[in-house]
């Protein structure tokens, strides 16, 4: 019995990471991501590959999925280390503490970034047909289904920021979800969290 208790203790589920959002200076997302990683932080800097076309050439380039933002986990008592990092201008706060981004939103974006499907920024949606992906690399991901021409797209949101991204998907691989509950609707309609800056010259 004692051995079984110890085994259960060691294989027990790990606590979920506490993700928060940072606002960076213009085109400083990659720098901030690198510096925070060097300090030992777990970061998530989502990007998408987009084609740029000039008169004489075209090139596919990696761009921030949410320009000016990236995510860092488990800031805790090391908050000063984060906000003092060159390139960081604000951190999203609620009641004076870093606002927690739900893990399911972070994981949905992570799955979309690592999937083979085209991904790009998308306008934030407050309502629509809520679905769950039932097959493929995005299986289990929830979002809002929209159509653009002959293709379908799954819109994934970071509600705390009022930002979203869309990934192309086969509409046959999704299942409709029940309408959002009143509590969920209230959350969707809530304004994005306020920003607190470590530099008084920065606009919030």
Backbone as a ProteinNet text record, in pm:
[ID]
protein_1_A
[PRIMARY]
XXXXXXXXXXXXXXXXXXXXXXXXXXXXXXXXXXXXXXXXXXXXXXXXXXXXXXXXXXXXXXXXXXXXXXXXXXXXXXXXXXXXXXXXXXXXXXXXXXXXXXXXXXXXXXXXXXXXXXXXXXXXXXXXXXXXXXXXXXXXXXXXXXXXXXXXXXXXXXXXXXXXXXXXXXXXXXXXXXXXXXXXXXXXXXXXXXXXXXXXXXXX
[TERTIARY]
83.5	0	85.6	191.9	279.9	349.9	398.7	466.4	372.1	248.5	150.3	123	118.1	95.3	209.1	335.2	450.4	451.4	414.1	411.4	310	192	89.3	135.3	211.4	260.3	356.1	444.9	545.4	487.3	384	329.1	207	180.4	64.3	74.4	-40.1	-43.3	30.8	106.9	179.2	82.6	105.8	18.2	28.8	-81.7	-81.9	5.9	66	148.6	59.9	111.8	40.7	97.5	27.9	75.7	25.9	112.4	69.9	122.3	69.7	104.5	191.8	288.4	374.4	351.9	357.8	354.5	495.1	547.5	685.5	691.9	810	833.4	821	804.7	784.4	900.2	865.7	959.7	1065.4	1028.8	1120.3	1075.9	973.5	921.1	1028.5	1102.8	1203.3	1315.8	1358	1463.7	1419.3	1298.3	1247.7	1236.6	1187.4	1175.7	1311.5	1414.1	1547.9	1605.3	1587.7	1643	1576	1443.8	1373.1	1412.2	1432.7	1475.9	1614.7	1701.6	1835.4	1828.5	1723.9	1705.2	1638.2	1601.4	1541.2	1390.2	1326.2	1179.9	1127.2	1009.7	938.5	851.6	881	808.9	736.3	641	570.1	555.1	626.6	624	569.5	437.5	377.8	402.8	439.6	465.3	389	378.1	318.2	404	404.8	481.8	391.2	429.1	347.6	433.3	370.2	439.8	439.5	558.3	571.7	615.4	546.7	573.1	618	733.5	783.7	782.8	821.4	820.6	916.7	1030.6	1133.8	1148.6	1078.6	1095	980.7	976.3	882.5	952.2	912.4	979.9	882	890.3	807.9	883.3	819.2	885.3	805.3	877.1	814	779.3	653.2	607	533.4	530.1	456.2	308.2	252.6	110	28.5	79.2	17.8	124.1	135.8	242.4	244.1	363.1	379	350.7	322.7	289.7	364	392.8	435.3	394.5	413.8	363.9	477.8	467.6	567.8	496.4	551.9	487.3	552.2	468.3	513.7	610.4	563.1	645	670.1	563.7	576.2	652.8	748.6	825.5	933.1	946.8	1049.3	994	885	820.9	914.9	998.2	1090.5	1189.2	1232.2	1323.2	1258.5	1128.2	1056.8	1042	987.8	958.3	1084.5	1197.7	1323	1399.9	1346.8	1411.7	1403.9	1516.4	1513.3	1410.6	1327.6	1224.1	1086.5	1077.9	947.6	899.8	779.7	727	605.7	530.9	415.8	393.9	322	275.8	126.6	49.5	-95.8	-125.8	-193.6	-223.7	-373.6	-414.9	-549	-531.2	-584.5	-571.8	-426.1	-339	-199.5	-113.8	-170.6	-91.7	-106.6	-7.4	-15.6	-144.6	-214.8	-339.3	-307.3	-375.7	-349	-426.4	-352.7	-415.4	-452.3	-577.6	-617	-527.6	-489.9	-402.5	-462.4	-595.1	-654.9	-639.4	-638.3	-617.6	-473.8	-378.5	-237.9	-213.9	-267.1	-244.2	-310.7	-426.2	-493.1	-406.3	-350.4	-262	-136.2	-81.9	38.7	15.4	-99.1	-131.6	-145.9	-206.7	-226.1	-91.9	-1.2	131	209.5	198.9	276.3	208.4	84	12.5	61.5	31.8	73.7	-20.3	-124.1	-224.3	-185.2	-224.4	-194.9	-256.9	-180.6	-223.6	-191.8	-283.7	-261.3	-344	-306	-387.1	-528.4	-623.1	-763.6	-830.5	-930.4	-1003.3	-1068.3	-1076.3	-1134.7	-1285.7	-1342.8	-1486.1	-1550	-1663.9	-1737.3	-1847.3	-1883.5	-1988.7	-1967.4	-2032	-2018.8	-2051	-2026	-2053.3	-1936	-1955.4	-1850.3	-1841.5	-1718.7	-1699	-1576	-1565.6	-1447.8	-1396.3	-1265	-1203.9	-1202.8	-1245.6	-1258.2	-1151.7	-1071.2	-973.3	-854.8	-739.1	-621.3	-535.2	-434	-338.5	-403	-520.8	-588.4	-698.9	-700.3	-806.3	-818.5	-942.1	-969.2	-970.7	-916.5	-912.3	-1051.7	-1088.3	-1217.4	-1197.7	-1294.2	-1286.6	-1416.3	-1412	-1528	-1504.6	-1599.2	-1586.6	-1637.8	-1554.9	-1594.3	-1557.9	-1620.3	-1591.4	-1538.7	-1439.5	-1382	-1370.3	-1461.7	-1467.4	-1509.6	-1429.1	-1459.5	-1390.6	-1318.4	-1244.7	-1308.3	-1277.8	-1326.5	-1207.3	-1229.6	-1123.2	-1172.9	-1081.9	-1111.3	-1042.7	-1122.9	-1070.1	-1043.4	-919.1	-874.9	-842.4	-893	-879.9	-800.6	-726.5	-671.1	-760.6	-863.1	-969.2	-919.3	-819.7	-768.3	-712.4	-659.6	-599.4	-695.1	-804.2	-891.5	-824.6	-739.4	-668	-703.7	-690.5	-727	-641.6	-641.3	-573.3	-665.3	-645.7	-730.6	-644.2	-685.7	-615.9	-713.4	-667.3	-753.5	-778.5	-899.9	-937.2	-1046	-1053.6	-1159.2	-1284.9	-1390.4	-1512.5	-1575.9	-1536	-1590.4	-1528.1	-1422.6	-1351.5	-1387.9	-1502	-1540.9	-1680.7	-1708.1	-1838.9	-1890.3	-2015.8	-2075.4	-2084.3	-2064.4	-2074.3	-2204.3	-2240.7	-2359.9	-2338.7	-2446.9	-2433.3	-2365.9	-2292	-2220.1	-2317.6	-2277.3	-2358.9	-2353.5	-2449.6	-2447.3	-2313.7	-2251.2	-2122.8	-2015.7	-2017.5	-1919.9	-1943.7	-2070.7	-2100	-2049.9	-2063.5	-2016.2	-1865.2	-1795.7	-1651.5	-1611.3	-1683.2	-1651.9	-1670.5	-1769.1	-1798.4	-1712.8	-1638.7	-1558.6	-1448.3	-1415.1	-1307.6	-1174.7	-1074	-942.5	-884.6	-797.3	-737	-655.8	-638.3	-562.1	-413.6	-333.5	-190.3	-125.5	-21	58.4	199.1	254.9	385.3	492.8	612.8	726.2	801.4	748	805.5	694.7	694.7	584.9	568.9	669.4	657.8	580.5	556.7	486.5	336	266.1	119.8	67.3	-46.4	-104.2	-235.6
-121.5	0	124.5	118.5	234.8	259.4	148.4	161.3	216.7	171.7	219.6	367.5	411.5	553.3	637.6	591	664.6	668.6	556.2	551.2	649.6	654.5	747.6	891.7	913.6	1048.8	1093.3	1002.5	1039.2	1052.6	973.5	978.8	1069	1142	1229.2	1338.3	1391.3	1495	1620	1677.6	1799.9	1918.2	2020.3	2137.3	2209.3	2267.1	2339.4	2463	2495.5	2615.8	2739.4	2845.3	2971.5	3066.8	3075.1	3156.9	3300.8	3395.5	3535.3	3595.1	3710.7	3774.9	3897.4	3914.7	4032.9	4113.6	4245.4	4334.2	4385.9	4370.7	4409.2	4535.7	4590.6	4701.7	4652	4743.9	4710.5	4625.1	4509.4	4414	4364.6	4357.3	4306.2	4169.6	4110.2	3984.4	3875.5	3858.1	3751.5	3775.2	3900.2	3933.8	3902.5	3946.3	3922.3	3772.5	3698.6	3554.6	3491.3	3532	3475.7	3511.2	3636.7	3680.3	3609.4	3593.1	3524.7	3377.2	3315	3175.6	3162.8	3259.9	3258.2	3269.9	3336.2	3349.2	3226.1	3130.7	3007.8	3005.8	3104.8	3108.4	3019.6	2965.2	2889.4	2987.6	3008.5	3107.1	3040.8	3112.7	3069.3	3189.7	3187.6	3297.4	3242	3246.8	3188.6	3273.4	3206.9	3274.8	3203.9	3271.4	3210.5	3248.5	3162.1	3186.9	3249.1	3367.3	3437.6	3473.3	3468.4	3497.4	3648.6	3704.9	3845.4	3851.4	3935.4	3942.9	4084	4091.7	4216.5	4208.4	4314.8	4315.3	4211.7	4194.8	4107.6	3973.5	3955.6	3830.7	3809.9	3692	3661	3572.9	3586.6	3514.1	3485.3	3363.7	3326.5	3361.7	3440.3	3489.6	3454.6	3432.8	3405.7	3537.6	3551.2	3673.9	3641	3735.5	3711.3	3686.9	3585.8	3559.7	3668.4	3715.7	3826.8	3936.1	4023.2	4124	4203.6	4210.4	4285.7	4206.2	4075	3993.6	3860.2	3810.7	3672.5	3629.3	3502.6	3447.5	3385.4	3396.4	3340.8	3269.4	3155.4	3073.4	3089.7	3079.3	3071.3	3183.7	3305.9	3422.6	3426.4	3409	3403.4	3520.2	3488.5	3592.8	3652.7	3602.5	3652.6	3758.6	3819.8	3919.8	4033.3	4079.5	4189.5	4150.2	4023.5	3977	3986.2	3963.7	3968.1	4111.4	4198.5	4335.1	4417.6	4376.9	4449.6	4399	4298.6	4244.6	4346	4377.6	4471.5	4430.6	4524.6	4498.2	4478.6	4448.4	4433.8	4571.2	4608.9	4738.5	4724.8	4617.4	4599.9	4453.3	4431	4297.1	4308.6	4212.2	4216.7	4181.7	4274.3	4255.8	4262.4	4191.9	4205.2	4217.2	4324.5	4350	4347.9	4398.3	4412	4288.3	4178.2	4055.9	4010.4	3936.3	3891.1	3815	3855.8	3788.8	3652.6	3548.6	3412.3	3383.6	3338.5	3296.4	3148.8	3109.7	2969.4	2876.3	2764.6	2668.6	2615.7	2599.1	2544.4	2640.6	2772.2	2868.8	2863	2853.1	2843.5	2715.5	2603.6	2475.5	2470.6	2536.2	2540	2613.7	2727.7	2802.7	2721.5	2655.1	2575	2463.3	2394.7	2289.2	2344.9	2461.3	2521.6	2560	2613.9	2654	2532.7	2420.2	2301.5	2215.9	2248	2169.9	2208.6	2124.5	2156.2	2253.2	2300.7	2384.1	2531.9	2607.6	2752.6	2823	2914.7	2986.8	3133.9	3219.5	3364	3438.2	3564.4	3644.4	3661.1	3679.9	3694.7	3791.3	3861.7	3953.1	3875.2	3937.4	3873.4	3863.9	3745.5	3723.3	3702.9	3764.2	3748.5	3642.7	3603.5	3503.4	3428.2	3311.7	3230	3085	2996.1	2853.6	2787.8	2755.4	2693.5	2544.5	2498.2	2360.2	2302.1	2169.1	2099	2011.3	2013.8	1930.8	1785.6	1693.9	1553.3	1463.4	1516.6	1430.6	1514.6	1450.5	1517.8	1582.4	1660.6	1723	1817.1	1870.7	1964.6	1898.4	1767.8	1695.9	1743.1	1775.2	1821.3	1971.8	2045.2	2191.1	2248.5	2348.8	2415.5	2556.2	2602.6	2737.8	2773.6	2881.3	2927.8	2900.9	2833.7	2798.1	2911.5	2955.4	3057.2	3007.2	3065.5	3025.3	3143.8	3113.6	3214	3151.8	3192.2	3129.1	2984.5	2894.4	2751.9	2682.3	2756.9	2695.7	2730.7	2647.4	2670.7	2702.7	2787.3	2825.6	2814.7	2773.5	2764.2	2881.7	2968.1	3086.4	3053.7	3075.3	3048.4	3180.5	3200.9	3330.9	3323.7	3431.6	3458.1	3567.4	3528.6	3621.1	3734.4	3708.3	3811.8	3930.3	3902.1	4006.7	4059.5	3987.4	4027.7	4007.2	3904.8	3872.1	3731.1	3704.4	3573.1	3537.3	3409.2	3358.3	3256.4	3234.2	3139.7	3037.6	2911.6	2803.7	2734.3	2706.6	2637.6	2495	2446.5	2314.2	2254.8	2123.1	2052.4	2055.4	2116	2129.9	1995.4	1890	1756.9	1699	1762.8	1711.4	1786.3	1856.5	1930.7	1888.9	1908.8	1877.2	1997.8	2031.1	2146	2122.9	2231.3	2226	2289.9	2264	2325.4	2475.9	2556.6	2702.2	2737.6	2846.8	2889.8	2920.4	2885.7	2915.7	3064.3	3119.9	3262.7	3307.9	3223.1	3260.6	3272.2	3177.9	3182.5	3302.2	3335.5	3450.3	3577.5	3584.7	3702.5	3715.1	3599.5	3601.3	3646.7	3599.4	3638	3786.1	3845.5	3986.4	4077	4018.8	4100.8	4172.8	4291.4	4367	4302.7	4313.2	4259.2	4321.5	4247.8	4296.4	4422.6	4501.7	4624.6	4593.2	4685.6	4667.4	4758.1	4709.4	4790.2	4796.1	4913.7	4931.4	4952.4	4902	4929.6	5054.1	5117.5	5240.9	5344.2	5449.8	5547	5620.5	5613.2	5682.9	5600.6	5471.6	5386.6	5404.6	5408.4	5415.3	5280.8	5280.7	5154.8	5131.1
0	0	0	86.2	93.9	-39.1	-102.9	-231.3	-336.9	-336.3	-434.3	-415.4	-289.5	-263	-316.3	-296	-345	-497	-558.4	-704.7	-759.4	-697.7	-743	-726.2	-620.3	-594.6	-704	-746.4	-845.6	-985.2	-1015.6	-1151.2	-1157.4	-1051.6	-1050	-1155	-1194.5	-1297.1	-1250.8	-1343.6	-1314.2	-1318.4	-1235.6	-1239.1	-1372.6	-1415.4	-1542.8	-1534.6	-1647.2	-1653	-1648.8	-1588.5	-1579.6	-1685.2	-1798.6	-1909.9	-1897.1	-1926.2	-1933	-2062.5	-2098.6	-2225.8	-2202.6	-2291.8	-2289.8	-2416.3	-2402	-2517.2	-2537.8	-2659.2	-2687.4	-2773.4	-2780.5	-2872.8	-3016.2	-3108.3	-3249.1	-3302.1	-3357.7	-3416.7	-3317.7	-3189.4	-3088.2	-3033.6	-3095.5	-3042.8	-3037.4	-3146.3	-3152.6	-3052.8	-3038.7	-2943	-2800.7	-2765.4	-2630.3	-2604.2	-2703.7	-2689.2	-2660.2	-2733.7	-2714.6	-2578.4	-2536.6	-2409	-2291.1	-2299.1	-2191.1	-2182.7	-2298	-2298	-2235.6	-2263.8	-2204.6	-2052.7	-2003	-1858	-1797.3	-1881.4	-1832.4	-1831.5	-1893.3	-1897.3	-2009.5	-1988.1	-2090.4	-2166.9	-2296	-2375.3	-2492.1	-2546.9	-2666.7	-2757.8	-2869.5	-2965.8	-3098.2	-3118.3	-3238.8	-3363	-3471.3	-3597.7	-3709.8	-3822.5	-3941.7	-4061.7	-4161.2	-4283.7	-4389	-4435.3	-4534.4	-4655	-4772.4	-4896.6	-4924	-4946.8	-4983.6	-5129.5	-5206.6	-5350	-5386.7	-5452.5	-5506	-5658.9	-5724.9	-5871.2	-5928.5	-5862.5	-5917.4	-5845.8	-5735	-5661.4	-5562.5	-5511.1	-5404.2	-5301.9	-5177	-5069	-4956.4	-4903.6	-4788.9	-4661.6	-4575.1	-4455.7	-4331.2	-4220.9	-4092.5	-4024.8	-3982.6	-3918.8	-3789.2	-3694.3	-3569.7	-3599	-3536.7	-3553	-3483.7	-3369.5	-3297	-3282.9	-3382.4	-3379.9	-3249.5	-3189	-3065.6	-2939.5	-2952.8	-2836.1	-2837.7	-2719.7	-2701.6	-2561.3	-2530.1	-2404.9	-2323.9	-2193	-2103.1	-1988.9	-1947.7	-1845.5	-1709.2	-1606	-1467.3	-1428.8	-1444.6	-1409.6	-1258.8	-1179.8	-1034.3	-975.4	-889.6	-821.6	-912	-1035.1	-1127.6	-1222.3	-1181.7	-1268.3	-1305.9	-1212.6	-1241.1	-1350.5	-1351.9	-1455.6	-1593.5	-1598.1	-1725.4	-1774.7	-1690.5	-1735.5	-1758.1	-1701.3	-1721.6	-1842.6	-1911.2	-2030.2	-2144.5	-2211.2	-2323.6	-2428.4	-2469.7	-2569.4	-2511	-2380.8	-2315	-2271.4	-2314.1	-2271.7	-2180.6	-2191.3	-2102.4	-2071.4	-1963	-1928.2	-1898.3	-1943.6	-1923.2	-1777.8	-1707.8	-1566.9	-1538.8	-1434.7	-1378.4	-1228	-1171.4	-1027.2	-982.1	-1068.1	-1030.4	-1044.8	-1095.1	-1114.4	-1259.5	-1311.8	-1451.4	-1479.3	-1583.3	-1621.6	-1681.7	-1634.8	-1679.8	-1808.3	-1911.5	-2036.4	-2022.9	-2049.8	-2036.3	-2117.5	-2056.8	-2123.5	-2253.8	-2257.6	-2379.3	-2497	-2471.7	-2579.2	-2629.7	-2536.3	-2575.9	-2655.4	-2607.8	-2674.7	-2811.3	-2826.8	-2956.9	-3059	-3018.4	-3108.4	-3137.1	-3034.5	-3053.9	-3156.1	-3145.6	-3240.7	-3381.8	-3393.9	-3525.9	-3587.5	-3505.7	-3554.8	-3604.4	-3532.3	-3568.5	-3674.7	-3710.2	-3811.3	-3951.4	-4051.7	-4188.9	-4260.9	-4192.3	-4256.5	-4254.1	-4358.6	-4360.9	-4241.2	-4183.1	-4063.1	-4079.5	-4037.5	-4048.9	-3945.2	-3915.4	-3821.8	-3875.6	-3784.2	-3823.2	-3727.2	-3776.1	-3689.5	-3575.9	-3458.8	-3341.3	-3357.6	-3333.7	-3347.7	-3211.7	-3189.3	-3063.8	-3073.7	-3195.6	-3210.7	-3340.6	-3350.7	-3470.2	-3438.1	-3534.8	-3517.5	-3446.1	-3318	-3238	-3272.9	-3301.7	-3342	-3272.1	-3276.8	-3229.2	-3341.5	-3364.8	-3469	-3421.5	-3507.4	-3468.6	-3530.2	-3623.2	-3690.1	-3736.1	-3751.1	-3803.4	-3696.4	-3738.2	-3644.9	-3543.9	-3577.1	-3487.6	-3406.7	-3402.7	-3331.5	-3187	-3147.3	-3011.6	-2996.1	-3094.4	-3086.9	-3111.2	-3031.3	-3045.6	-3100.1	-3180.1	-3235.1	-3304.5	-3380.9	-3456.6	-3604.4	-3667.9	-3809.2	-3897.2	-3992.3	-4088.9	-4227.7	-4328.9	-4466.5	-4546.2	-4631.7	-4719.8	-4857.7	-4944.9	-5075.8	-5062.7	-5120.6	-5114.2	-4997.8	-4917.8	-4807.1	-4673.2	-4574.2	-4438.2	-4349.4	-4250.6	-4158.6	-4015.4	-3929.9	-3787.2	-3718.8	-3655.6	-3589.1	-3443.1	-3400.4	-3263.9	-3196.5	-3075.5	-3009.9	-2881.3	-2854.4	-2721.9	-2665.5	-2592	-2554	-2466.2	-2382.1	-2293.7	-2372	-2493.6	-2575.8	-2681.9	-2706.6	-2816	-2950.5	-2960.6	-3083.5	-3127.1	-3258.8	-3310.7	-3430.7	-3464.8	-3582.8	-3647.5	-3778.6	-3850.9	-3922.8	-3916	-3984	-4078.3	-4201.3	-4297.1	-4251.3	-4275	-4226.5	-4314.4	-4316.9	-4388.9	-4302.6	-4351.6	-4272.2	-4239.2	-4310	-4279.9	-4153	-4103.2	-3985.3	-3857.9	-3858.5	-3739	-3695.9	-3567.6	-3510.6	-3435.6	-3456	-3389	-3238.8	-3163.7	-3018.6	-2974.1	-2848.1	-2792.6	-2784.3	-2794.1	-2780.3	-2648.9	-2650	-2530.1	-2417.4	-2296.2	-2178.5	-2150.1	-2070.5	-2038.1	-1981.4	-1898.6	-1840.7	-1946.7	-2045.3	-2152.5	-2241.7	-2268	-2351.9	-2286.5	-2154.4	-2083.8	-2097.5	-2090.9	-2104.9	-2244.8	-2348	-2484.4	-2506.7	-2438	-2457.9	-2370.6	-2279.8	-2189.5	-2265.4	-2221.2	-2284.4	-2250.4	-2342.2	-2313.5	-2187.5	-2121.4	-1998.2	-2023.5	-1919.7	-1931.3	-1924.6	-1979.3	-1981.4	-1878.6	-1815.9	-1723.6	-1777.4	-1791.6	-1852.7	-1748	-1778.6	-1692.1	-1737.9	-1843.5	-1894.7	-1904.9	-1822.3	-1821.8	-1953.5	-2039.7	-2169.1	-2270	-2240.1	-2332.6	-2316.2	-2430.7	-2427.1	-2385.1	-2310.3	-2264.4	-2335.1
[MASK]
++++++++++++++++++++++++++++++++++++++++++++++++++++++++++++++++++++++++++++++++++++++++++++++++++++++++++++++++++++++++++++++++++++++++++++++++++++++++++++++++++++++++++++++++++++++++++++++++++++++++++++

